[in-house]
Amino acid sequence: MLTYFSTTAREDFWTEHWGGHTVDELLAVARVSPLTALITEALPPAGLVLEAGCGLGQYVILLRERGWRAAGVDGSVEALAACRQVAAVPLAASDLRALAIRGGTLAAYISLGVVEHDPAGPDAILAEARRVLAPVGTLVISVPYLNGARRLGAPWIRRRQAMLSRRGGTFYQYAFSRGEFLAALRRHGFTPVAARPYDPARLLRSAARALGGRRPRAARSVGTAPALADARRGWLRALVRRGLYSEPVLRLLGHMLLVVAQRA
């Protein structure tokens, strides 16, 4: 497990974070993201679905558009208010370690990139997730993944994070290996069904920014019909995506790990 620190992770960090985006922007991304298919394929066809740590609520909106009874909770009142300006969906401000939900109520519980931000670890949130899920209810949860690249760079990452901590940085998040996170789920009464890394381009984009690189312009196709040029670019994008989402590349570069589990 790796521990990350940040010089900006104050109490109002998440309100400021969501303030850099709009609901419509994130909803547009969710509608075409490969992650969305992984989530929806795992959900039961009926019953109440909760997204815990829903932020601007784009997945609550999307799931309700597609027929699920979805609701969201988050700690940022401002993020929830921004979502309500776009769509009338059920939302509530809540501490994820103490939800105002009757035990055994939910058919599914979704949490995307949330539990890693608790300095005490994921245990309290996972215990509460199990409490509110119905027997054999579905958990869909993601955390930062201790992938191959992070394993190789772990000594450097730990030195850098220790330096940030000494300079006054506050805790930001943990990154988990597959084995560590599956063990945490089993410890809290969940049976993992599937575990899949995703978002393989994230580390590549971060590396490019760190090196000061610019995003290359699309090559101009001199003397080539626009339709043919567009077709070639579309073919190239599809080929790159297929390579990025191959299993070896996901294990090496996948930024996040998505786990589907059932309440035992």
C-alpha positions in Angstrom: 0.0 0.0 0.0 1.3 3.5 -0.9 0.3 6.6 1.0 0.0 10.0 -0.8 0.1 13.5 0.7 -1.0 16.8 -0.7 -0.3 20.4 0.2 -3.9 21.3 -0.8 -5.9 18.5 0.9 -7.8 20.8 3.3 -11.3 20.3 4.6 -12.7 22.2 1.7 -10.6 20.3 -0.8 -13.5 18.4 -2.3 -15.7 21.4 -2.7 -12.9 23.2 -4.5 -12.2 20.0 -6.6 -15.7 19.7 -7.9 -15.8 23.4 -8.5 -13.4 22.9 -11.4 -16.0 20.9 -13.3 -19.6 21.1 -14.3 -22.3 18.4 -14.0 -22.9 18.4 -17.8 -19.2 17.9 -18.5 -18.9 14.9 -16.2 -22.2 13.5 -17.4 -21.0 13.7 -21.0 -17.8 11.8 -20.0 -19.7 9.1 -18.1 -22.0 8.4 -21.1 -19.0 7.3 -23.2 -16.6 6.0 -20.6 -15.6 2.3 -20.6 -16.0 2.5 -16.8 -19.8 3.0 -17.2 -20.2 -0.3 -18.9 -18.3 -2.1 -16.1 -20.6 -0.5 -13.5 -23.9 -1.1 -15.2 -23.0 -4.7 -16.1 -22.5 -5.4 -12.4 -25.7 -3.9 -11.1 -28.9 -5.9 -10.3 -31.8 -5.0 -12.6 -34.1 -3.9 -9.7 -33.8 -2.4 -6.2 -32.4 0.8 -4.7 -28.9 1.7 -5.8 -26.8 4.2 -3.7 -23.7 6.0 -4.9 -21.7 6.9 -1.8 -19.5 9.8 -2.5 -21.4 10.9 -5.6 -19.7 14.3 -6.0 -21.6 16.2 -8.7 -23.9 13.2 -9.2 -23.3 12.4 -12.8 -23.7 8.7 -12.2 -26.9 9.1 -10.2 -28.4 11.0 -13.1 -27.1 8.5 -15.7 -28.3 5.5 -13.8 -31.8 7.0 -13.3 -31.9 7.8 -17.1 -31.2 4.1 -17.7 -34.0 2.8 -15.4 -32.3 2.2 -12.0 -33.7 3.6 -8.8 -30.5 5.5 -7.9 -29.7 8.0 -5.2 -26.5 9.7 -4.0 -24.8 10.9 -0.8 -21.7 13.1 -0.5 -20.0 15.2 2.1 -19.9 18.3 -0.1 -23.1 20.2 0.1 -22.0 22.5 -2.7 -21.4 19.6 -5.1 -24.9 18.3 -4.3 -26.5 21.7 -4.9 -24.8 21.9 -8.3 -26.2 18.6 -9.2 -29.7 19.6 -8.2 -29.5 22.6 -10.5 -29.2 20.2 -13.4 -31.5 17.3 -12.4 -34.1 16.6 -9.7 -32.5 13.4 -8.3 -32.5 12.2 -4.7 -29.4 13.4 -2.9 -28.3 13.9 0.7 -25.3 15.2 2.6 -23.9 12.4 4.8 -20.8 11.0 6.5 -20.3 7.6 4.7 -19.3 6.0 7.9 -22.7 6.7 9.4 -25.5 6.6 6.8 -29.0 7.5 7.7 -30.3 4.3 6.0 -32.0 1.3 7.5 -29.8 -1.8 7.5 -30.3 -4.3 4.6 -32.1 -1.8 2.4 -29.9 -1.4 -0.7 -29.7 -3.7 -3.7 -26.4 -2.1 -4.7 -23.8 0.3 -3.3 -21.4 2.1 -5.7 -18.3 4.0 -4.5 -15.8 5.3 -7.0 -12.6 6.6 -5.7 -13.8 7.4 -2.2 -12.7 5.0 0.6 -9.0 5.6 -0.1 -9.3 9.2 1.2 -10.0 8.1 4.9 -6.7 8.4 6.8 -7.9 5.6 9.1 -8.2 3.3 6.1 -11.3 1.9 4.3 -12.6 -0.2 7.2 -15.3 2.1 8.6 -16.8 2.9 5.3 -16.8 -0.8 4.2 -18.4 -1.8 7.4 -21.2 0.7 6.9 -21.6 -0.4 3.3 -22.1 -4.0 4.4 -24.7 -2.8 7.0 -26.9 -1.0 4.5 -26.7 -3.7 1.8 -29.3 -6.4 1.5 -28.1 -10.0 1.8 -26.3 -10.9 -1.5 -26.4 -7.2 -2.4 -23.9 -5.9 -4.9 -20.9 -3.7 -4.1 -19.2 -1.8 -6.9 -16.2 0.0 -5.6 -12.9 1.4 -7.0 -9.6 2.6 -5.4 -6.3 3.7 -6.7 -4.4 0.7 -8.0 -0.9 -0.2 -7.0 -0.1 -1.3 -10.6 3.1 -2.5 -12.1 4.4 1.0 -12.8 3.7 2.2 -9.2 5.4 -1.0 -7.8 8.5 -0.2 -9.9 8.5 3.4 -8.7 7.5 2.7 -5.1 10.9 3.6 -3.5 10.8 7.0 -5.3 7.1 7.6 -4.5 7.7 6.9 -0.8 10.6 9.3 -0.6 8.7 12.0 -2.4 5.6 11.5 -0.3 7.7 11.5 2.9 9.2 14.8 1.8 5.7 16.3 1.2 4.6 15.2 4.6 7.7 16.8 6.3 6.9 20.0 4.4 3.4 20.2 5.9 1.5 18.1 3.4 -1.7 16.4 4.8 -2.9 12.9 4.0 -4.6 12.6 0.6 -5.1 8.9 -0.3 -3.9 5.3 -0.3 -3.2 3.2 -3.3 -3.9 -0.6 -2.9 -2.6 -3.7 -4.4 -5.3 -6.1 -5.7 -4.5 -8.5 -2.8 -4.7 -5.8 -0.1 -8.0 -4.5 -1.2 -9.6 -7.9 -1.8 -8.5 -8.9 1.7 -10.1 -5.7 3.2 -13.4 -6.6 1.5 -13.3 -10.2 2.8 -12.6 -8.9 6.3 -15.8 -7.0 6.2 -18.0 -9.8 4.9 -17.8 -9.3 1.1 -17.2 -12.0 -1.5 -15.2 -10.5 -4.4 -16.6 -11.5 -7.8 -14.4 -9.6 -10.2 -11.5 -7.1 -10.1 -10.5 -5.1 -13.1 -8.0 -2.2 -13.5 -9.2 0.8 -15.5 -8.1 4.3 -16.7 -4.7 3.2 -18.2 -4.0 6.6 -19.8 -4.1 8.5 -16.6 -0.4 7.8 -15.7 0.7 8.6 -19.2 -1.1 12.0 -19.1 0.5 12.7 -15.7 3.9 11.8 -17.0 3.5 14.0 -20.0 2.5 17.0 -17.8 5.4 16.4 -15.5 7.8 16.4 -18.5 6.2 19.7 -19.7 5.1 18.0 -22.9 2.3 19.5 -25.0 -0.5 17.5 -26.5 0.5 16.9 -30.1 -1.6 18.4 -32.8 -3.5 16.1 -35.2 -1.4 15.7 -38.3 -2.8 17.4 -41.4 -3.5 15.1 -44.3 -2.3 17.1 -47.3 -4.1 16.0 -50.5 -6.3 13.6 -48.6 -10.1 13.8 -48.5 -11.3 14.9 -45.1 -13.6 11.9 -44.7 -10.6 9.5 -45.4 -8.4 11.4 -42.9 -11.1 11.2 -40.2 -11.5 7.5 -40.9 -7.8 7.0 -40.5 -7.7 9.0 -37.2 -10.7 7.0 -35.9 -9.0 3.7 -36.8 -5.8 4.9 -35.0 -7.7 5.9 -31.9 -9.5 2.5 -31.8 -6.2 0.7 -32.2 -4.6 2.7 -29.3 -7.6 2.2 -27.1 -7.6 -1.6 -27.8 -3.9 -1.7 -26.8 -4.4 0.4 -23.6 -7.3 -1.8 -22.5 -5.4 -5.1 -23.0 -4.9 -7.0 -19.7 -1.1 -6.6 -19.6 -1.3 -2.9 -20.1 -4.1 -2.5 -17.5 -2.0 -4.4 -14.9 0.9 -2.1 -15.7 -0.7 1.3 -16.0 -4.3 1.0 -14.8 -4.8 4.0 -12.5 -7.8 2.6 -10.6 -9.0 -0.9 -9.6 -12.7 -1.6 -9.9 -14.0 -4.5 -7.7 -17.4 -6.1 -7.8 -18.3 -8.0 -4.7 -21.4 -9.4 -3.0 -22.4 -9.1 0.6 -21.8 -12.5 2.2 
